[in-house]
Amino acid sequence: MDQRPPDGVVGIVAAVTAGAIDPLDVVTDAVERCRSAHAGLNALVQPRGAAALEEASRLADLPTGPLAGVPVSIKECFPVRGMVTSLGLRSRRAALDDGDAEIVTRLRAAGAIVIGKGNVPQALYLHETDNPVWGRTLHPTHTDRGPGGSSGGDAALVAAGCVPLAIGNDLAGSIRQPAHACGIVGLLPRSATLGGGGAFETMPGLAGQRSRAGLLARTVDDVAAGLRGLCGAPADPAPQAEGLRVAWWDDAGPLAPSPAVRRAVAMAVERLAAAGATVTRLDADIAAEAAWLHLGILSADGGADIRRLFAGERPIDQVRRLLALARIPGWARGLVAAACVWGGRGVEAKALRRTGPRGGAARDSLLSDRGAIDRIVSRWAAAHDCIVCPVSALPALRHGTASRLLLAAAPCLLANLLDLAAGAVPVTTVRADEESGRPRSYDPVEIAAIETDRGSAGLPVAVQVIALDRRPGTAEATVLTAMRVIAIEGRGSLTSPGVG
């Protein structure tokens, strides 16, 4: 290879289609980066280096397509012919994929090269990427932390500069939360834009909610190029934000936001206002209610769908804890919640009261409540184009704390509940003077939040943009426009490409 390929999607496509670089060189470079990073990252757990190089060699004869020559990692839950969809379960270690997921087919048609599968949490049931099949994925810059989940393996690969583009999916913040943790850009399109992408359904009995496929990259322009290549439809950000009507809040729901999170929202709003957007603060109470409602819907089967996946296999400790909480029957939850309050566990008490097994009319009531929130948010759309708010109450979590700090990702859940396009874009990093500030507490959840802030200096902090316009294409373009203005220097991420 005479020269190192460009780092980003846009640069790779331009160089490959112009004949300035061979797709084989691009993919060779990505394969080597992944190999070099693996010992310290453990993110590309199913590499397909030989097959990817062969595909790149064939593409070299006719380098066409909107994603020509772009190396891409795929979240482990998406089938790729000849690979395995284990979901981090030993019982599925031999579950060979006999075909490609829909989104993989789209990638191939666009000229992209799948170089392997990124790691996931066990059963995709955690915001930490750890399982007994592939092991734990580490944060690219802070090894005592994780990259988030459940698209954490792919977020780590993008942040470490191993791949310029990755495909994940998101049912409860699983693209935006890892993007925030790793300091990269994540985009969750509406379901009408990409759908589920053909991912394995871990919760097929879920009423009214489905995971959506989305993208991870280091810049807004690269995410936009990836979406354009997959959809064949314009989803470009506008050249400027003048006239954009932006609502915002800096609350984060059940957990108070870290000082750096509040500052990141303020910085994002300031940048949008300076670019000509109209900014208006809104009350975040509806978003907090939406988060509880979404969690109520997700837990209405008491975790039965997830337990069936295990088929007698023992979950890891964090997943087992969440499943045990999920299956506490409705008649007992009030008693357990009261005991939690007595023991100083107020956050868990509220979670117990708002979640858990529901059937028949009780489940229907949740869906009815969703309609009421939908109507309020639809009224917001008459006055505002998008919302800017936190992605998470906290920066990247320490290993082993994700089950305790599940509610940190509550700000993501409004977009999931109402099928709104949303994205995460890095704004800043935690300062040394922002590692403290939470009041003293005896609540284990609050203590875990205090410990997360401690030692967090240098970790990235993103904000979330949620489009209120629901037209496919237009919704995503609104998110991309706002994120481009917010992004560091209009384009960059907060992590350094390149490894080793």
C-alpha positions in Angstrom: 0.0 0.0 0.0 1.6 3.3 -1.1 -0.5 5.5 1.1 -2.8 5.2 4.1 -6.4 5.4 3.1 -8.6 8.3 4.3 -10.1 7.7 7.7 -13.8 8.6 6.9 -16.6 7.3 4.7 -16.7 10.4 2.5 -13.0 10.4 1.9 -12.8 6.7 1.2 -15.7 6.8 -1.3 -14.2 9.8 -3.1 -10.7 8.2 -3.4 -12.0 4.8 -4.4 -14.4 6.0 -7.1 -11.8 8.4 -8.5 -9.3 5.5 -8.8 -6.9 7.2 -6.4 -6.8 4.2 -4.1 -7.5 0.5 -4.4 -10.5 -0.8 -2.3 -8.2 -3.8 -1.4 -5.8 -1.3 0.3 -8.6 0.3 2.2 -9.9 -3.0 3.5 -6.4 -4.3 4.2 -5.8 -1.3 6.3 -9.0 -1.8 8.3 -8.3 -5.5 8.9 -4.8 -4.6 10.2 -6.2 -1.9 12.5 -8.7 -4.3 13.9 -6.1 -6.9 14.5 -3.7 -4.4 16.1 -6.5 -3.1 18.4 -8.0 -6.4 19.4 -5.9 -7.2 22.5 -6.8 -3.9 24.1 -10.3 -3.5 22.8 -11.9 -7.0 22.2 -14.6 -5.4 19.9 -14.4 -7.2 16.5 -15.2 -10.6 17.9 -16.0 -12.3 14.6 -13.6 -11.0 12.0 -14.0 -12.1 8.4 -10.7 -10.7 7.1 -10.0 -13.3 4.3 -13.6 -13.0 3.0 -13.5 -9.2 3.2 -10.2 -9.0 1.3 -11.6 -11.3 -1.4 -14.7 -9.1 -1.8 -12.5 -6.0 -1.9 -10.3 -7.5 -4.6 -13.4 -8.2 -6.8 -14.7 -4.7 -6.2 -11.4 -3.2 -7.4 -12.3 -4.2 -11.0 -15.5 -2.0 -10.8 -15.4 0.3 -7.8 -19.0 1.7 -7.9 -21.7 2.4 -5.4 -22.4 5.1 -2.9 -20.3 3.3 -0.3 -17.7 1.8 -2.6 -14.8 0.3 -0.7 -16.0 1.4 2.8 -15.1 -1.2 5.5 -18.1 -1.7 7.9 -18.6 -3.6 11.1 -21.9 -5.2 11.9 -23.5 -5.7 15.3 -23.5 -9.4 16.2 -27.3 -9.6 16.1 -27.4 -9.1 12.4 -27.0 -12.3 10.3 -24.1 -12.4 7.9 -23.9 -15.5 5.8 -21.4 -18.0 7.2 -21.0 -16.2 10.5 -22.7 -16.8 13.9 -25.5 -14.9 15.7 -24.8 -16.0 19.2 -26.1 -13.0 21.1 -23.4 -13.8 23.6 -25.1 -17.1 24.6 -23.1 -20.3 24.7 -26.2 -22.2 23.6 -26.2 -20.2 20.4 -22.4 -20.5 19.7 -23.1 -22.7 16.7 -26.1 -20.8 15.4 -24.7 -20.3 11.9 -26.2 -17.6 9.7 -27.6 -19.1 6.5 -28.1 -15.8 4.8 -27.5 -12.0 5.1 -29.7 -9.6 7.1 -31.6 -7.0 5.0 -29.2 -4.3 6.0 -26.2 -6.4 5.1 -27.7 -6.9 1.6 -28.1 -3.1 1.3 -24.5 -2.6 2.3 -23.2 -5.0 -0.2 -25.3 -3.4 -3.0 -23.8 0.0 -2.1 -20.3 -1.3 -2.4 -19.4 -1.5 1.3 -17.3 -4.4 2.7 -18.4 -6.1 5.9 -15.2 -6.9 7.8 -16.8 -8.7 10.8 -19.2 -8.6 13.7 -18.9 -6.4 16.7 -19.4 -7.6 20.3 -22.7 -7.3 22.2 -24.0 -7.7 25.8 -25.4 -11.1 26.7 -28.9 -11.3 25.0 -28.6 -7.6 24.2 -30.0 -7.0 27.7 -27.5 -4.5 29.1 -25.8 -1.2 28.5 -22.4 -2.9 29.0 -20.8 -5.1 26.3 -19.9 -8.3 28.1 -20.8 -11.9 27.6 -19.4 -15.4 28.3 -18.9 -16.2 24.6 -16.7 -13.3 23.5 -15.8 -11.6 26.7 -15.8 -7.9 27.7 -15.2 -5.0 25.3 -13.2 -2.2 26.8 -13.6 1.6 26.3 -11.1 2.8 23.6 -9.4 5.3 26.0 -10.4 4.4 29.6 -10.0 0.6 30.2 -11.8 0.8 33.6 -14.9 1.8 31.7 -17.1 0.2 29.0 -18.1 1.5 25.6 -21.8 1.1 26.5 -24.3 -1.2 24.8 -25.9 -2.9 23.3 -24.0 -1.6 20.2 -20.9 -1.2 22.2 -18.5 -3.4 20.2 -19.2 -1.4 17.1 -19.0 2.0 18.8 -15.6 1.0 20.2 -14.4 0.0 16.7 -15.4 3.3 15.2 -14.0 5.3 18.1 -10.7 3.5 17.9 -10.4 4.2 14.2 -10.7 0.5 13.2 -13.7 1.1 10.9 -15.2 4.3 9.5 -18.8 3.1 9.7 -20.7 0.6 11.8 -24.2 -0.7 11.9 -26.1 -1.2 15.2 -29.6 -1.2 16.4 -31.5 0.6 19.2 -34.5 -0.4 21.3 -33.6 1.6 24.4 -30.7 3.8 23.6 -28.4 1.1 22.2 -26.9 3.3 19.5 -27.0 6.7 21.1 -25.7 5.6 24.5 -22.5 3.9 23.1 -22.0 6.9 20.8 -22.1 9.2 23.8 -19.8 6.9 25.9 -17.2 6.7 23.1 -17.3 10.2 21.7 -18.6 9.5 18.2 -21.8 10.2 16.2 -24.8 7.9 16.3 -27.9 8.1 14.2 -31.3 6.3 14.8 -33.5 6.8 11.8 -37.3 6.4 12.0 -38.6 2.8 11.4 -39.9 3.8 8.0 -36.4 4.7 6.9 -34.3 1.6 7.7 -36.7 -0.6 9.7 -35.1 -3.2 11.9 -32.6 -4.2 9.3 -33.2 -7.9 9.7 -31.7 -8.2 13.2 -32.4 -11.2 15.4 -35.5 -10.3 17.5 -34.7 -11.0 21.1 -38.2 -9.8 22.3 -40.6 -11.0 19.6 -43.6 -10.7 21.9 -43.1 -7.1 22.6 -46.2 -5.0 22.1 -46.0 -1.9 20.0 -42.2 -1.5 20.0 -39.3 -2.8 17.9 -35.6 -2.1 17.6 -34.5 0.0 14.7 -31.3 -0.2 12.7 -28.9 2.8 12.7 -25.4 4.0 12.1 -22.2 4.9 14.0 -19.4 7.0 12.6 -16.8 9.6 13.7 -18.4 12.5 11.9 -21.9 13.8 11.0 -21.0 13.8 7.3 -19.9 10.2 7.4 -23.2 9.1 9.1 -25.1 11.1 6.5 -23.2 9.4 3.7 -23.8 6.0 5.3 -27.5 6.6 5.5 -27.7 8.0 1.9 -25.8 4.9 0.7 -28.2 2.6 2.4 -31.5 4.3 1.5 -30.7 5.8 -1.9 -32.7 8.8 -0.8 -31.5 12.3 0.2 -30.8 12.6 4.0 -28.3 15.4 3.8 -28.0 18.0 6.5 -28.9 21.6 5.5 -25.9 23.9 4.9 -27.0 26.0 7.8 -29.2 26.0 10.9 -30.8 29.5 10.3 -34.5 29.3 11.0 -34.3 25.9 12.7 -36.6 25.9 15.7 -34.9 24.1 18.6 -36.5 23.1 21.9 -34.2 22.0 24.7 -33.8 20.7 28.3 -30.9 19.5 30.4 -32.8 17.3 32.8 -32.1 13.5 32.5 -35.1 11.9 34.2 -34.8 9.8 37.3 -31.0 10.5 37.7 -29.7 14.0 37.9 -27.3 14.8 35.1 -23.6 15.0 35.8 -22.2 18.6 35.7 -20.5 17.9 32.3 -23.8 16.7 30.8 -25.6 20.0 31.7 -22.6 22.0 30.3 -22.7 20.0 27.1 -26.3 20.8 26.5 -25.7 24.5 27.2 -22.8 24.5 24.7 -24.9 22.8 22.0 -27.7 25.2 22.5 -25.3 28.2 22.3 -23.8 26.9 19.1 -27.2 26.4 17.5 -28.3 29.9 18.6 -25.1 31.4 17.2 -25.9 29.7 13.9 -29.3 31.3 13.6 -31.5 28.7 15.2 -34.4 29.8 17.6 -33.9 28.1 20.9 -36.6 27.6 23.6 -36.4 25.8 26.9 -39.1 23.2 27.6 -40.1 21.3 30.7 -38.7 17.7 30.6 -41.5 16.1 32.6 -43.0 14.5 29.6 -39.7 13.0 28.6 -39.3 11.5 32.1 -42.8 10.1 31.9 -42.1 8.6 28.5 -39.0 6.9 29.8 -41.0 5.2 32.6 -43.7 4.2 30.1 -41.2 2.7 27.6 -39.6 0.7 30.4 -43.0 -0.4 31.5 -43.8 -1.7 28.0 -40.4 -3.4 27.7 -40.9 -5.2 31.0 -44.6 -6.1 30.6 -43.8 -9.8 29.9 -41.7 -10.0 33.0 -38.6 -10.8 31.0 -40.2 -14.0 29.6 -38.8 -13.5 26.0 -35.3 -13.0 27.2 -35.4 -16.0 29.6 -36.5 -18.2 26.7 -33.3 -17.3 24.9 -31.2 -18.7 27.7 -32.8 -22.2 27.4 -31.4 -23.3 30.8 -28.1 -21.4 30.4 -27.0 -19.2 33.3 -27.0 -15.5 32.7 -24.1 -13.4 33.8 -24.6 -11.6 37.1 -25.8 -8.3 35.8 -28.3 -9.8 33.4 -29.5 -12.2 36.1 -30.1 -9.3 38.4 -32.2 -7.5 35.8 -34.2 -10.6 35.0 -34.9 -11.3 38.6 -36.2 -7.8 39.1 -38.3 -8.1 35.9 -40.1 -11.2 37.0 -41.3 -10.0 40.4 -45.1 -10.3 40.1 -47.3 -7.3 40.2 -48.9 -8.2 43.6 -45.5 -8.3 45.2 -43.9 -5.3 43.6 -45.5 -2.8 46.0 -44.3 -4.7 49.0 -40.7 -5.0 47.6 -40.8 -1.3 46.7 -41.8 -0.4 50.3 -38.9 -2.5 51.6 -36.6 -0.7 49.2 -37.8 2.7 50.5 -37.2 1.6 54.1 -33.7 0.5 53.1 -32.8 3.8 51.5 -33.2 2.4 47.9 -35.6 5.1 46.6 -34.6 5.0 42.9 -35.1 1.2 42.7 -38.4 1.5 44.6 -39.8 3.8 42.0 -38.6 1.6 39.2 -40.3 -1.4 40.8 -43.6 0.5 40.9 -43.4 1.6 37.3 -42.3 -1.6 35.6 -42.9 -5.4 35.7 -45.3 -8.0 34.5 -48.6 -6.8 33.0 -51.2 -8.5 30.9 -54.5 -7.8 29.2 -56.0 -4.5 30.2 -53.0 -3.4 32.2 -50.8 -3.8 29.1 -53.3 -2.1 26.9 -53.3 0.8 29.4 -49.6 1.4 28.8 -50.2 1.7 25.0 -53.0 4.1 25.7 -50.8 6.2 27.8 -48.3 6.2 25.0 -50.9 7.7 22.7 -51.5 10.6 25.2 -47.7 11.4 25.2 -47.7 11.2 21.4 -50.4 13.8 21.2 -48.5 16.2 23.4 -45.2 15.7 21.5 -47.2 16.2 18.2 -48.3 19.6 19.4 -44.7 20.5 20.2 -44.0 19.8 16.5 -46.1 22.8 15.5 -43.6 25.1 17.2 -40.3 23.2 17.2 -38.4 21.2 14.6 -36.2 19.2 17.1 -35.2 18.8 20.7 -31.7 19.0 22.2 -31.2 17.2 25.5 -28.9 14.7 27.2 -28.2 11.2 25.9 -27.3 9.9 29.4 -27.2 11.3 32.9 -23.6 10.0 33.1 -20.4 9.6 31.1 -19.2 6.1 30.2 -20.0 3.7 33.0 -17.5 1.7 35.0 -17.4 -2.1 34.4 -20.1 -4.0 36.3 -22.4 -1.0 37.0 -24.8 -1.0 34.0 -27.5 -3.0 35.7 -27.5 -0.7 38.6 -27.4 2.4 36.4 -29.9 1.4 33.8 -31.9 4.6 34.3 -28.9 6.7 33.3 -30.1 6.2 29.6 -33.6 7.4 30.4 -33.3 10.5 28.1 -33.0 8.2 25.1 -36.4 6.6 25.6 -38.8 9.3 24.3 -37.5 8.7 20.8 -37.8 5.0 21.1 -41.3 5.2 22.5 -42.6 7.4 19.7 -40.5 6.2 16.8 -38.8 9.5 16.4 -35.5 10.0 14.5 -32.7 10.8 16.9 -28.9 11.1 17.1 -26.0 11.6 19.5 -23.2 14.0 18.8 -20.1 14.7 20.9 -19.7 18.1 22.3 -17.1 18.2 25.0 -15.2 16.1 27.6 -15.5 16.0 31.4 -13.4 18.5 33.2 -11.5 17.7 36.4 -13.7 20.1 38.4 -16.8 18.1 37.1 -15.9 14.8 38.8 -18.0 15.7 41.8 -21.1 17.7 42.7 -23.8 15.2 43.5 -25.2 15.3 47.0 -24.2 12.6 49.5 -26.6 9.6 49.4 -27.1 6.2 50.8 -29.1 5.0 47.8 -27.0 2.4 45.9 -28.0 3.9 42.6 -27.0 7.4 43.6 -23.7 6.0 45.1 -23.0 4.3 41.7 -23.6 7.6 39.9 -21.2 9.4 42.3 -18.6 6.7 41.6 -19.1 7.1 37.9 -18.4 10.8 38.0 -15.3 10.2 40.1 -12.3 9.7 37.8 -14.3 10.7 34.7 -12.1 13.6 33.6 -11.4 13.3 29.9 -14.3 11.1 29.0 -16.5 12.4 26.1 -19.9 13.9 26.6 -22.5 14.0 23.8 -26.0 15.6 23.4 -29.0 14.1 21.8 -31.0 15.6 19.0 -34.6 14.3 18.5 -36.5 15.3 15.4 -40.2 16.2 15.9 -41.0 16.1 12.1 -41.9 12.5 11.3 -41.5 12.5 7.6 -38.9 9.9 6.5 -35.8 11.6 5.1 -36.9 15.0 6.5 -36.7 13.8 10.1 -33.2 12.4 9.6 -32.1 15.5 7.8 -33.3 17.7 10.7 -31.2 15.6 13.1 -28.2 15.7 10.9 -28.4 19.5 10.4 -28.5 20.2 14.1 -25.8 17.7 14.8 -23.5 19.2 12.2 -23.8 22.6 13.8 -23.2 21.2 17.3 -20.3 18.9 16.4 -16.7 19.8 17.3 -15.5 22.2 14.6 -18.6 21.2 12.6 -17.2 17.7 11.8 -15.0 16.0 14.3 -15.4 13.4 17.0 -13.8 13.4 20.4 -11.8 10.3 19.9 -8.6 9.9 17.9 -8.7 7.7 14.9 -5.9 5.1 14.6 -4.6 2.5 16.9 -1.4 1.0 18.0 
